[in-house]
Amino acid sequence: MAMFFKYFKILSFIGISILVGCNPNAIVTTPTSTAQATTTNLPNLKYQLTYVMPYELDGTEYQGIFAVDIQCLDEEMVCFGSPELLLKIPKQSDINPLNPYGRISSYSWSPSGMKIAFSAIGRDERSDIFVADWNGNNLKNITMSPQSEIFPSWSIDSQLIYTVCDGRCHAVISDENGKNATTFPFNSVVVFASWMPDGDQVLFVGADNNSVYQIYTANVNGSDVKQITQTVENNIVEDASTNGALIFFTRLQTYVDNNFNYNIFSIDIEGKMENAVTVDEELISFNPSVAPFGNWLAFQQGRETHDIYVSSFDGKQIFQATNDDEDKRVPEWRVVVSP
């Protein structure tokens, strides 16, 4: 998950609501300018909410990462601009380890917002980690292995952590070129890992002694392991996001007649207080991503197709940020640092 939280303390005083032209259910298509930005004492940064969406151009299907600018900030409102295509990869192509294709399953923005690490199909039809400029230029496959690598996460000091799976999953830490790679030391399976805001600790989902997936934190060297969740059933899905105080994750829940659903929960860093952010028996909610300002969370929700939503941390305010027939997934916040 993207880590932009080195700016979090600067912006944490801002209390906001997410609206589009004063209509929380309106599709994000045109810029709004009714609210004036309150930028006094704000750093010279640009904020975007990004997501993955398929589209077709000249008969070729692509997966694209789109962004909407946050155009104004005040105590009650955030205004979004029009969707902008940042980068694209073809949905189908010749199998070439240097050229990704297929679905972009996960990605993370660098601290400056000028680079991206993402997972997509590469060598041997396995998922690889690719690093590129924000617009897709200077693309590099940094793993190019017969294993599957997913969930890249960029730290504030430009290190990457990602999950490697080949029967059994573990986490690997490397530089942005895939060099100096070391295995994150945990004595059991790790199915997801990302950075804590300080860059010194890792947030991860691993198997406990009963082979139940739990959420943990630990130092980069594997010391000071803390188990955050204490579930008795294997119901923690491998995604999570944190602001350092709260951890947001997806949980599989079973309802009547064995119907199942995914909802988003939060838990404090001490593992003592848990809260349901979404409570829905029909729509699937997952891929939580904590905003770099205020107490807001983006996630995707739907069944066959999904849209992007933004919620308050407690789930009492949920706004739909996109609304059309296209399938939108994997929301991430991007902070662009002006030179």
C-alpha positions in Angstrom: 0.0 0.0 0.0 1.2 3.5 -0.7 2.8 5.3 2.2 2.5 9.0 2.2 2.3 9.5 5.9 5.5 11.6 6.3 3.1 14.4 5.5 0.3 13.1 7.6 1.1 15.2 10.8 1.2 18.4 8.7 -2.3 17.7 7.4 -4.0 15.9 10.3 -5.7 19.0 11.5 -7.9 19.1 8.4 -11.4 17.6 8.9 -13.0 17.1 5.6 -16.0 15.5 3.8 -15.7 14.0 0.4 -18.2 15.7 -2.0 -18.4 16.0 -5.8 -20.1 19.2 -6.8 -22.0 19.0 -3.5 -23.5 15.7 -4.5 -21.9 12.7 -2.8 -23.3 10.3 -5.3 -22.2 12.2 -8.5 -19.7 10.6 -10.9 -16.3 12.2 -10.8 -16.1 13.5 -14.4 -15.9 17.3 -14.3 -13.9 19.7 -12.1 -15.7 21.5 -9.3 -14.7 25.0 -8.2 -17.4 26.1 -5.8 -15.4 25.6 -2.7 -12.2 27.6 -2.2 -9.1 25.8 -1.1 -7.7 26.5 2.3 -4.0 26.2 1.6 -2.5 28.4 4.3 0.3 26.5 6.0 0.0 23.6 3.6 3.2 22.2 2.0 3.5 22.6 -1.8 2.0 19.2 -2.6 -0.5 17.8 -5.1 -2.9 15.2 -3.9 -4.7 12.6 -6.1 -6.9 9.6 -5.6 -5.9 6.9 -8.1 -7.5 3.6 -9.3 -7.2 0.9 -11.9 -9.8 0.7 -14.7 -9.9 -1.2 -18.0 -10.5 0.6 -21.2 -10.3 0.1 -25.0 -8.3 2.2 -27.5 -8.1 1.5 -31.2 -9.4 -2.0 -30.7 -6.8 -2.9 -28.0 -7.9 -3.5 -24.4 -5.8 -1.9 -21.7 -5.5 -1.7 -18.0 -5.0 1.9 -17.0 -4.2 3.7 -13.8 -6.4 6.8 -13.6 -6.2 9.7 -11.2 -8.5 12.5 -10.0 -6.9 15.6 -8.5 -8.0 16.9 -5.2 -8.6 20.5 -6.2 -9.7 22.1 -3.0 -9.4 21.5 0.7 -11.3 23.1 3.5 -12.8 22.0 6.8 -15.9 20.5 5.2 -15.1 19.6 1.6 -12.7 18.1 -0.9 -13.3 18.8 -4.6 -12.2 16.3 -7.2 -11.1 17.1 -10.8 -11.7 15.0 -13.9 -10.3 11.5 -14.4 -6.8 11.5 -16.0 -5.0 8.5 -17.4 -1.5 8.2 -15.9 -0.3 5.0 -17.4 -1.5 1.9 -19.2 -0.5 -1.7 -20.0 -2.1 -4.0 -22.6 -4.5 -6.6 -21.4 -3.1 -9.2 -23.8 0.4 -9.4 -25.4 3.2 -11.7 -26.3 4.6 -13.2 -23.1 7.7 -11.1 -22.6 9.3 -10.8 -19.1 10.1 -7.1 -19.9 6.6 -6.1 -20.8 3.7 -6.5 -18.3 0.2 -7.4 -19.4 -3.1 -8.4 -17.9 -4.5 -7.0 -14.7 -2.7 -4.6 -12.5 -3.4 -6.3 -9.2 -1.7 -4.0 -6.8 0.6 -0.9 -6.8 2.3 1.7 -4.7 3.5 5.3 -5.3 7.0 6.4 -4.4 7.4 9.1 -1.7 7.7 11.8 -4.3 4.8 10.4 -6.3 7.0 10.4 -9.4 7.5 6.6 -9.6 5.2 3.6 -9.3 5.7 0.0 -8.4 3.0 -2.4 -9.5 2.3 -6.1 -10.0 1.1 -7.5 -13.3 1.6 -10.6 -15.4 5.2 -11.1 -16.6 7.4 -14.1 -17.1 5.8 -17.5 -17.4 2.4 -16.0 -16.9 3.3 -15.3 -13.2 2.9 -12.0 -11.5 6.1 -9.8 -11.4 6.9 -6.5 -9.8 7.5 -3.6 -12.3 8.8 -0.2 -11.5 8.3 2.8 -13.8 8.0 6.6 -13.9 4.5 7.8 -13.0 3.5 7.8 -16.7 4.9 4.3 -17.5 8.2 5.5 -18.9 11.5 3.8 -18.0 9.6 0.6 -17.2 11.7 -2.2 -15.5 10.8 -5.7 -14.4 12.7 -5.9 -11.1 11.8 -9.5 -10.2 11.5 -11.4 -13.5 11.3 -14.7 -11.6 9.4 -18.0 -12.0 7.6 -17.2 -8.8 4.7 -14.8 -8.3 5.4 -11.4 -6.7 2.5 -9.2 -5.6 1.6 -6.3 -3.2 4.6 -3.9 -3.6 4.8 -1.3 -0.9 7.1 1.8 -1.1 8.6 3.1 2.1 9.3 6.7 2.9 13.0 6.0 2.3 12.3 4.4 -1.1 12.7 0.8 -0.2 10.2 -1.8 -1.5 8.6 -4.7 0.3 6.5 -7.3 -1.6 5.1 -10.8 -1.2 6.6 -13.7 -3.1 4.5 -16.9 -3.5 5.5 -20.3 -4.9 3.5 -22.8 -2.9 4.5 -21.0 0.3 4.5 -17.2 0.6 7.0 -14.9 2.2 8.0 -11.2 2.1 11.1 -9.7 0.5 12.6 -6.2 1.1 14.7 -4.7 -1.7 15.7 -1.3 -3.2 13.7 0.2 -6.0 15.7 -1.7 -8.6 15.1 -5.1 -7.0 18.7 -5.3 -5.7 20.0 -6.0 -2.2 16.9 -8.2 -1.7 16.5 -9.9 1.7 13.8 -12.1 3.0 11.7 -10.6 5.8 12.3 -12.9 8.8 9.1 -14.5 10.0 8.9 -18.1 10.9 5.6 -18.8 9.1 3.7 -17.9 6.0 3.4 -14.2 5.1 0.7 -13.5 2.5 0.8 -9.7 2.6 3.3 -7.0 3.8 3.5 -3.2 3.7 5.4 -0.5 5.5 4.3 1.3 8.7 4.5 5.1 8.3 7.8 5.4 10.1 9.5 3.1 7.6 11.2 1.2 10.4 8.4 -1.4 10.9 6.5 -3.7 8.8 2.7 -4.4 8.8 2.0 -7.9 7.6 -0.5 -10.8 7.5 1.0 -14.1 8.6 -0.1 -17.5 9.8 -0.1 -18.1 13.6 0.7 -21.3 15.3 -2.8 -22.7 14.4 -2.3 -21.7 10.7 -4.8 -18.9 11.1 -3.9 -15.7 9.3 -3.5 -12.8 11.7 -2.3 -9.2 11.4 1.2 -8.4 12.9 3.7 -5.7 13.1 7.4 -6.1 13.5 10.7 -4.3 13.1 12.4 -4.7 9.7 14.9 -7.2 11.1 12.0 -9.4 12.4 12.3 -8.4 16.0 9.6 -7.1 18.3 6.8 -9.1 16.6 3.3 -8.0 17.8 0.1 -9.9 17.0 -2.7 -7.4 16.4 -5.7 -9.6 15.7 -6.7 -12.7 17.6 -9.2 -14.4 15.4 -10.1 -18.0 15.8 -11.2 -18.4 12.1 -9.1 -17.9 9.0 -10.9 -14.7 8.0 -8.3 -12.0 7.5 -7.8 -11.2 3.8 -4.4 -10.1 2.7 -4.8 -6.4 2.4 -4.3 -3.7 5.0 -3.5 0.0 5.4 -2.5 2.1 8.4 -1.9 5.6 9.6 0.2 4.3 12.5 -2.6 4.4 15.0 -5.3 2.4 13.3 -5.0 -0.6 10.9 -7.7 -1.1 8.3 -8.2 -4.5 6.8 -10.7 -6.7 4.9 -12.4 -9.7 6.6 -14.4 -12.5 5.0 -17.7 -13.0 6.7 -20.3 -15.8 6.3 -24.0 -15.0 6.6 -27.2 -17.0 6.5 -27.4 -19.8 3.9 -23.6 -19.8 3.7 -23.6 -16.6 1.7 -20.3 -14.8 2.2 -19.1 -11.2 1.9 -16.1 -9.0 2.5 -16.3 -6.0 4.8 -13.7 -3.5 6.0 -12.7 -3.2 9.7 -10.3 -1.1 11.7 -8.4 -2.1 14.8 -6.1 0.0 17.0 -2.4 -0.6 16.9 -2.6 -2.3 20.3 -5.2 -4.8 19.0 -7.8 -3.8 21.7 -10.6 -2.0 19.9 -12.1 -3.2 16.6 -14.7 -1.4 14.5 -16.7 -2.3 11.4 -16.2 0.4 8.8 -18.6 -1.2 6.3 -21.5 -3.5 7.1 -23.0 -4.9 3.9 -24.3 -8.4 3.2 -24.7 -7.7 -0.6 -21.7 -5.7 -1.8 -18.0 -6.7 -1.4 -15.8 -4.0 0.1 -12.0 -4.4 0.1 -8.6 -2.8 -0.8 -8.7 -0.1 2.0 -6.2 2.8 1.5 -5.7 5.5 4.2 -5.7 9.1 2.9 -2.6 11.3 3.6 -4.9 14.0 5.1 -7.7 14.0 7.6 -9.4 10.8 8.8 -10.5 9.3 5.5 -10.3 6.0 3.8 -10.7 4.9 0.2 -11.9 1.4 -0.8 -13.6 -0.4 -3.7 -17.0 -1.8 -3.4 -19.3 -3.9 -5.7 -19.9 -7.4 -7.0 -19.2 -8.0 -10.6 -18.1 -4.4 -11.2 -16.8 -2.1 -8.5 -16.7 1.6 -7.8 -14.4 3.7 -5.5 -15.8 5.0 -2.2 -14.4 7.2 0.5 -15.3 6.8 4.1 -14.7 8.3 7.4 -12.6 6.2 9.7 -15.7 5.2 11.8 -17.7 4.4 8.7 -20.5 6.8 9.6 -19.9 8.9 6.4 -19.4 7.0 3.1 -19.4 8.7 -0.2 -19.3 7.2 -3.7 -16.5 8.8 -5.7 -17.1 7.1 -9.0 -20.3 5.8 -10.6 -20.5 4.3 -14.1 -20.4 0.9 -15.8 -16.7 0.5 -15.8 -15.0 -1.7 -13.2 -12.7 0.4 -10.9 -10.4 -1.3 -8.5 -7.4 -0.8 -6.1 -7.7 2.8 -4.9 -4.5 4.4 -3.8 -3.6 7.9 -2.7 -0.8 9.7 -4.5 1.1 12.7 -3.1 3.1 14.6 -5.7 6.0 16.6 -4.2 6.6 19.8 -6.3 10.2 20.4 -7.1 
